Amino acid sequence: MRGNLAEDKTGVAVESNKSNRKEKVMKVGFAVQRNEGVESKVYDHFGSAPAFIIVDTDGKEVLTVNNQDLHHVHGACNPVMALDGKSVEAMVVGGIGSGAITKLNAMGVKVYAAAAPTVKENLELLSQNKLEELSVYNACQAHQGGCGH
């Protein structure tokens, strides 16, 4: 039996099938250039992103965190410091080094490649399982001219 489609507070369509499962609320982080809420553009690279947007998938909270590890040595990104200690279950990025992926995965965070320009569009794609999960084997996407990781 197919569930009903509803729009959450971020404008993302979510399918719910209350008879079979309870919707899991998840915090999803996005590396962004600047805070424009769910209309923020996803930034090219996790470690050098000026800020992060953290969205509850139920749409009740959108939090902005300035990157607290912005001026780290290349390849020595500390995701916990970058996110100012805030926790997420998933991170959507334009690009990310293998070291940051390893550290995020060790914290139980799944990392996904952004497939659309905005947070809102990527939330929709994530809800449809259409974002590619990244690993150390496909790190450093979206680097123009290669990657130094």
C-alpha positions as CSV (number, residue, x, y, z in Angstrom):
1,M,0.0,0.0,0.0
2,R,1.4,3.4,-1.0
3,G,1.5,6.2,1.6
4,N,0.3,9.7,1.3
5,L,2.5,12.6,0.1
6,A,2.6,15.6,2.3
7,E,4.8,18.7,2.2
8,D,6.9,19.5,5.3
9,K,7.8,22.9,6.5
10,T,10.8,23.1,4.2
11,G,8.5,22.5,1.2
12,V,9.9,19.0,0.6
13,A,7.4,16.3,-0.3
14,V,7.6,13.4,2.1
15,E,5.9,10.1,1.8
16,S,4.4,8.7,4.9
17,N,2.9,5.4,5.4
18,K,1.7,5.6,9.0
19,S,0.4,2.0,9.0
20,N,3.7,0.5,8.2
21,R,6.4,2.7,9.7
22,K,7.0,5.8,11.7
23,E,8.8,8.6,9.9
24,K,12.4,8.9,11.2
25,V,13.4,12.4,12.1
26,M,17.0,12.9,11.0
27,K,19.4,15.8,11.2
28,V,21.1,16.5,7.9
29,G,24.0,18.9,7.5
30,F,24.9,20.8,4.4
31,A,28.2,22.6,3.6
32,V,27.1,26.1,2.3
33,Q,28.6,29.4,1.2
34,R,26.2,31.5,3.3
35,N,23.0,31.1,5.3
36,E,19.9,31.4,3.0
37,G,18.0,28.8,4.9
38,V,16.8,25.9,2.7
39,E,17.5,28.0,-0.4
40,S,21.3,28.0,0.5
41,K,23.6,26.8,-2.2
42,V,25.7,23.8,-1.4
43,Y,29.4,24.6,-1.2
44,D,32.1,22.9,-3.3
45,H,34.1,21.5,-0.3
46,F,33.2,20.4,3.2
47,G,36.4,21.6,4.9
48,S,36.5,25.1,3.4
49,A,32.8,25.8,3.6
50,P,32.2,29.1,5.5
51,A,29.1,27.6,7.1
52,F,26.8,24.6,7.6
53,I,23.0,24.4,7.6
54,I,21.6,21.6,9.7
55,V,18.0,20.7,8.9
56,D,15.7,18.3,10.8
57,T,14.0,16.2,8.1
58,D,10.7,16.9,9.7
59,G,11.3,20.6,8.8
60,K,10.8,22.0,12.3
61,E,14.3,23.4,12.7
62,V,16.9,25.0,10.4
63,L,20.2,25.8,12.2
64,T,23.2,27.6,10.9
65,V,26.7,26.9,12.2
66,N,29.7,28.9,11.1
67,N,32.7,26.7,10.3
68,Q,34.7,26.6,13.5
69,D,37.7,24.8,11.7
70,L,37.8,27.0,8.6
71,H,41.5,27.7,8.8
72,H,42.8,24.2,9.3
73,V,45.8,22.8,7.6
74,H,44.8,21.2,4.3
75,G,43.9,17.5,4.9
76,A,43.6,18.0,8.6
77,C,39.9,18.9,8.8
78,N,38.2,18.2,12.2
79,P,34.5,17.7,11.5
80,V,33.5,17.9,15.1
81,M,35.2,21.3,15.5
82,A,33.9,22.5,12.1
83,L,30.3,21.7,13.2
84,D,30.9,23.4,16.5
85,G,30.0,20.1,18.3
86,K,26.6,19.8,16.7
87,S,25.6,16.3,15.7
88,V,24.1,15.1,12.4
89,E,23.2,11.7,11.0
90,A,24.0,12.7,7.4
91,M,26.1,15.3,5.6
92,V,25.5,16.5,2.0
93,V,28.5,18.1,0.3
94,G,29.8,19.3,-3.1
95,G,33.1,17.7,-2.3
96,I,35.0,16.3,0.6
97,G,38.4,14.8,1.3
98,S,38.9,11.2,2.4
99,G,40.1,12.2,5.8
100,A,36.9,14.1,6.6
101,I,34.8,11.2,5.3
102,T,36.7,8.8,7.5
103,K,36.2,10.9,10.6
104,L,32.5,11.6,9.8
105,N,31.8,7.9,9.1
106,A,33.6,7.0,12.4
107,M,31.0,9.2,14.1
108,G,28.2,7.3,12.4
109,V,27.5,10.1,9.8
110,K,26.8,9.1,6.2
111,V,28.2,11.5,3.6
112,Y,26.3,12.2,0.4
113,A,27.3,14.0,-2.8
114,A,25.0,16.9,-3.6
115,A,23.2,16.4,-6.9
116,A,21.4,19.8,-7.0
117,P,22.3,23.4,-6.2
118,T,20.2,24.1,-3.1
119,V,19.7,22.5,0.3
120,K,15.9,22.2,-0.4
121,E,16.5,20.3,-3.7
122,N,19.0,18.0,-2.1
123,L,16.7,17.3,0.8
124,E,14.1,16.2,-1.7
125,L,16.6,13.9,-3.5
126,L,17.8,12.5,-0.2
127,S,14.2,11.6,0.8
128,Q,13.9,9.7,-2.5
129,N,17.3,7.9,-1.9
130,K,18.7,9.6,-5.0
131,L,21.9,11.0,-3.6
132,E,25.1,9.0,-3.9
133,E,26.7,8.0,-0.7
134,L,30.4,8.9,-0.7
135,S,33.3,6.9,0.7
136,V,37.1,7.3,0.7
137,Y,37.1,5.8,-2.8
138,N,35.0,8.6,-4.4
139,A,36.2,11.5,-2.2
140,C,37.2,14.9,-3.6
141,Q,34.3,15.3,-6.1
142,A,33.7,18.8,-7.5
143,H,37.3,19.9,-7.3
144,Q,38.2,21.8,-10.5
145,G,41.6,20.7,-11.8
146,G,42.0,17.7,-9.4
147,C,42.4,17.3,-5.7
148,G,45.3,17.6,-3.3
149,H,44.0,15.2,-0.6
